[in-house]
Amino acid sequence: MKFAIQTRNDTLSERLRDEAKGYLSDFGLEYDENEPDIVLSIGGDGTLLHAFHKYIHRLQHTAFVGIHTGHLGFYADWKPLEIEKLVISIARKEYDVIEYPLLEVRINYRTSDEVATYLALNESTVKSPEVTLVMDVELNGEHFERFRGDGLCMSTPSGSTAYNKALGGAIIHPALPAMQLTEMASINNRVFRTVGSPLVLPSHHNCVLTPVNGPDFMVTIDHLQLLHKDVKSIEYKVSGQRVRFARFRPFPFWKRVHDSFIASDE
Ligand code: NAD
């Protein structure tokens, strides 16, 4: 089995990387930065997001596992002290693989037939760089509303505990293949109206955002922020691809929610 390690580049993460690399090599596993079967992410959730995007071209062949060197993360849920146990389980292949849904993002342009496509593990957001964002929101080909405000966020179930949660979205269990649209400070008065509630869409639905003002938008895909010019539309749907996580012990999603937001014994 081949492995790779992604770190946050702080001293503790680097030390743990050397330790894990040494142990795994002693067990006869091969370090392969290009085609790993398993990727250890050492740092935080952000480190795992980076690892996901680095190996996005081989999601079917690579499983991820996260060790946190700061606070408990949603993806980075192993403690540094558990690294030896983790490495032994990897070497003995004593783990299950669980899969979480992803978001597919397609950006169409006014001036070309080019389509930019992305996969998000957490979410994609759309904001206007200068003026209020005005977007027509279409659900399954039908006009739903005209949004005016700071921005819109479409999140995955595993991303529902991230930016989506800060926007008042619901926490969605990642066993549900869904995506969730939340508003960022919508303008609502007698003239302008949006639904005001987060929308949870199933996997066979799609959502298209069409700009009403200004063709340039800041579109985020997880930690990546990209300025897109001359945007004609932005399409969202639940991707047919999934991300794979190696699970070495039960750590149910709701327990992670509890430990992250309510109380943890760490
Ligand atoms: P980062 O690594 O500092 O992450 C920011 C925070 O988000 C960290 O505390 C991290 O643990 C947490 N986080 C990331 N994914 C999570 C998840 N699925 N569930 C619960 N918490 C999660 O910064 P970054 O590398 O730029 O990370 C990008 C992410 O930051 C984005 O995907 C977005 O979800 C999040 N974000 C949140 C807000 C907000 O809450 N207001 C604003 C911008 C971005």
Residues whose N, C-alpha, C, O or C-beta is under 5 A from the ligand:
A	BS01	NAD	D45 G46 G73 F74 N122 S158 G159 T161 A162 Y163 A166 D222 H223
